[in-house]
Amino acid sequence: MTLEEWEAKAKGLLKAEIKKRNLNYQQVVAAMESIGVAENERNFRNKIGRGKFTAVFMLQVLEAIGCKSLILD
């Protein structure tokens, strides 16, 4: 896979987990604040939209939304 394909996969996984929980980006940002991660909605939206974010960011989002397991397929 190319780098762009990996980025698209990470983006898709994160968006799917957010959607499964019927959350919008504003709610995710608020949930991240509750675990001590400062993020504004605009930056959050840009990171997700580009699909270019760190593994740390992805783990923070997953923790904030209560995702305890992730299926990669």
Phi, psi and omega in degrees: 000149176278167177301318180297324178291321177295318178298318179296322179294315179298316178300314180297318179298314182293315179297322180295319180293323177293315181295321179305329183263008180053044180254149170257172185296324178299319179292323179293316178300318177296320178295323178294320177300324181292341176256011174090018180251116180273122179210140175259158187298321181297312179296320178301310180301318180295316179299313180294317182299319179284332185076015180246099179211161182281164174297325179299314178301316181298316179295322178297315179297312181299319177296315183297325182269001175084023179279118182259343176213156184223124177264125187275348180265000000 
